[in-house]
């Protein structure tokens, strides 16, 4: 199974069991009014963004490694999923603030490890070198408790991978790649059959 197919399966499983409660009135009261859904907001309009230009370059490279381009769609980086992640971790909500700390620290770890191994920034590495940085931390369950730094990096990578998939499969290109058609009719509908209408006394 390739990486993209496995991510599709993970998204399907996650969506079935990780939906948040719809009752957010108590939480939302502290964050002001709801956004105007008619207005088109630009990135950074609702709250200051977190990532610096350098961090965003690292974030883009990591998005592109997690979901690379293929014959069906562009990479997550080409779809600017890193901007979605920056917006997400900049939001003033508890879960987002927790993610912010983990993502910022994790990106710093990625850069430090790339520099230590290859004397280059993560974005300057070849895909093979980038995988050499990420492969040791891509499976948190495989890392022993005796490696707290690696375990923390693995937890970051797991969360970043989830956010990358969330962002990618929320785009039109990602939905198409997933095979999601939305609320589109699969066939022309001309109304109920005449026999059914007659039985209901409507024809």
ABEGO torsion letter per residue (X at the ends): XBAAAAAAAAAAAAAAAABBBABAAAAAAAAEBBBBAABBBBBGAABBBABBAAAAAAAAAAAAAABBBBAABBBAAAAGAAAAAAAAAABABAAAAAAAAAAAAAAAAAAAAAAAAAGBBAAABBAAAAAAAAAAAABAAABBAABAAAAAAAAAAAAAAAAAAAAAAABAAAAAAAGBAEBBBABBBAEBBAAAAAAAGAX
